[in-house]
């Protein structure tokens, strides 16, 4: 049995492992299509090089996990449990986007998903900020990246 002082660190490890699992699910679906189908799409001039995505997402998944963990550490505060549940919802929407865009090769359905994801992320941004300012700051890059990804998804859908 772990000591009470070890529990927060085990929880952090759990949040990081959850991020790795979601990342691996998305990456597994994306891997084949990014080499075969994705290059055939017309993309806007401002589409980043493929090499940008893996490092950005690695950093984002880590900061997402730490932000959620900080809320978990404050789970006695009002609404913290609900915020953590919403964190789980955004992870499902995050993984679903990869399945819809790259797995099903359907930018239109992926756009519906990412708009829903962005809405949840904005909701979480305000909730994290209210519960823990550091968590809110850690969450902001994810919101900004998904805002950019929403614009990119929209452009790809319109161009194809």
Protein Blocks (a to p, Z undefined) as FASTA:
>chain_A
ZZfklmmmmmmmmmmmmmmmmmmmmmmmmmmmmmmmmmmpccdfklccfklmmmmmmmmm
mmmmmmmmmmmmmmmpghklmmmmmmmmmmmmmmmmmmmmmmnopaklmmmmmmmmmmmm
mmmmmmmmmmomklmmmmmmmmmmmmmmmmmmmmmmmmZZ
